[in-house]
Amino acid sequence: MNPTQLVLVALIAFAAAFIQSVVGFGSALLGMPLLVAVVGIQIASPLVAMLGVVLEMVLILRYREHLHVGIVGKLVAAAALGIPLGIYAVKNVDQRIVLGILAVVLVSYGVYGLSKFSLPTLEGNGWTYGLGFIAGILGGAYNTAGPPVIIYGHARRWPATEFKGNLQGFFLPVSIFVVIGHFLARTVTPVVWQCVAISVLPMFLGILLGGLAERRIDAERFRKLVLVLLIVLGA
């Protein structure tokens, strides 16, 4: 790792944490494509997962009162089954295919988020477990478990505070499972640890400033800006 790469990794960690602190999601959706461009997917995948654990441990304290344990537990259980498939894909599938799917995920979610399309209400455990499983695959491969669960939350009409609480409650255990999977797959290398070390302080600064900014900026406009950025990154 050269000094320029390390500086870029630190800046990306700051930006990703800031965004998640403001809108409740987006750290991995933003961080993954940028880090892949800087250090490659073999380093970016375990790195984002490890940073995600620290980030979510902090944010879950902020939103713990709005967490619906029953629903989140079902989503996490289903995601745990999909995570190994995602990690296997990163380690064994052609990177061009893996990165192509990541681009599709980013653009598709960005377009969905910017559209005014109203989803039907999703009732029944089938949707819960199905979308949770898909989220696990995406989380294991790209640390992008968010889109299926965000779509699920919109379809279940979660209130804003419950939405943020449930997302943090889902992301934390999923990130832990993904990190365990990477350790078992032996993808956590000394270079990954080096990137983690350089990222922790900027990430905490992003969390702090994001928490302050949340009270002062238009969260909806900021969310739309993030979605546009995701489309640009995916394209």
N, C-alpha and C positions, 0 to 999 in steps of 0.2 A: 504493500500500500504506500503510495507516494503522498507527500503532504497535501497536494491539491485534492486528492480523493478524500482524505480524512476531513478536510475542511468542508467539502461538499456534503459528506455524510452527516457531519454535525449540523449544518444548516438545514438539511432535509429533516433531521430528527426534530429540530426546533419547529419548523413549519408544520410538520405532521401533528405534533403535540398541540400546537396552538389551535389548529383547525378542529381537532377532536374536542378540545376543551371548550370551544365556542359553540359548536353545533351538535356535539354528542357522537359523531362518527367521522370517518374520512381519513384517519391517520394512515391506515394501511392502503386505502384506495389511492391516496396521494403519494405516500412514501414508497410503495412497491415499484411503480414504473420509473420513478426518479432514481431510486437506489439501483434498480436493475441496469439503468443506463450508466451508472457510475462504477458499480462493483460486480455486476453480473447477478443472475438469478440464484446461483448456487450459494452466494454469500447473502444476498438480499433476503431470501426466504427465511432462514433461521434468524437473521438479525432483526427483521421486523417483528417476528414472533416474540423474541426475547424482550425487545423494547416494549411490545404491547402488553406483556405481563406487568411491567413496572407502571406503565401509563394507566392501565385499567385498575390497578390496586389503589392508585391515588383517586381516580375519578369515581370509583364505586363508593367511596366514602362520601362524596358530594351528593350522590343520587340514591343512596341506599334506602331511603324512606319511601321511594317511589317504585321499588322493585317488586314485581309480581313473580314470586318464587315458583309457583306451580307451572305457569306457562313457560317460563325460562328454563326450568328443569327439563321439560320435555324436549325443547329445542336443543339443549346441550346434549342430552342423551342421544338424540339422533345424529347430531354433528359429530359426536365421538366415533361413530361408526364410519363416517365419511372421511375423517381426517387422514387415516392411513393410506387411503387411495390417492389423496392429493399429494402427500409426501412422496409416495412411490412414483407418481407422475413426474415430479420435479427431478427426482434422482435418475429416472430411467427413460423418460420419453424425450425425443428430440426437442431441443430448446426452442427451435423455430415454431414448433407446434404449441408448446407451452406458452410462449410469449404471444403467439397469435390469439390463443384463447383468452389470455389476460387482456389484450387489446379489445376483444369483443365484449368482455365483461364490463370494462370501463366505459366504452362508448354506449353500450346498451343501457347501463344504469344511468349514465348522464342524461341520455335522451328521455328515459322514463321519468327521472326526477324533475326535468324541466317541463315535461308535458303536463297537461291538466287532466290526464286520463284518470278516471275514478274507478278503482277496483271494486268488484263485488265483495261483499263481506264473506270472508273465508271461515266457515264453521266446521267443526269436527277435527279429530286428532290426526286424520290423514294428511291434511295440509300442514299441520304443525310438524309432524315427523318427516314428511317429504321435503319441505323447505329447509328444515334443520339439517337433514342429511346432505342436501345440495350445498348448504352453507359450509358444512364440514369439509367437503371435497375442495371447495374454493379456498377455505381457510388453510387446509393442509398444503395446497399447492402454492397459493399466492398471498396468504394471510388476508384474503378479501372475503371473509365470511359474512360481511355486513349486508350486501344487497338483497339476498333472499329473505333475511330476517327483517330488514327495513321494509321491504315490500309486504311481508306478512303483517308487520305492525300497522302499516297504512290500511291494509285490508281489514284488520281487526279494530280499526278506529281507536288506537291507543291515544289518550291525551298526551300533550307535549311532555309533561314532566314524567309520566309513566313510560313514555317512549324512550327518553334518555336513560332512565333507570334500568329498564329492561335490556336495552342495548349494552350498557356497561356490565350488567349481570350476566349477559350471554358472552360477551367478548372475553372476560377474564378467564373463566374456566376453559374456553376454547383455545385461548392463547397458551394456557398452561399445557393442555393436551398436545398442542402443536409443538411446543418446545420439547416436551418429553419424546415425541415422535422423532424430532430431529436429532436428539441425543442418541436414541436407539438406532437411527439410520447413520449415525456418525457424520453428520453434515455440519456439526458445530466445531469449526476449526479455530486455530489460534488467530487467524485473520478476523473471524467473526467476533471473537472476544475483544480484539483490538478496536473494532468498530463500535461494539457495545460500550466500551470504556470511554471512547471519545464522544459518545452520543448522550450519555446520561445527564450531564449538566445542562446542555442545551435543551434537552427534552423537558426537564423540570422548569426551566425558564419559560418554555413555551406553554406549559400547563398554567403557570402563575399568570403570565400576561394574558393568556386566553381567558382565564377566569375573570380577570378584570375587564377585558374587552367585552365579554358576554353581556355585561350590564350596560354597555355604552353604545354598541353598534346594532344595526338592524340585522338580526340573526337570519331572517328570511333572505335578504339580499345577499348576505355573505354565503349562505347555503347555495344559492343559485350561481354565485361566482365560482364556488368549489366545483359544482357540477359541470360548468363550462370548461373549467380547467381539466377535469377528468376526460371530457370528450377530446380535448386537444391532445392530451397525453396519450390517449388510446389510439388516436388517429395517426 
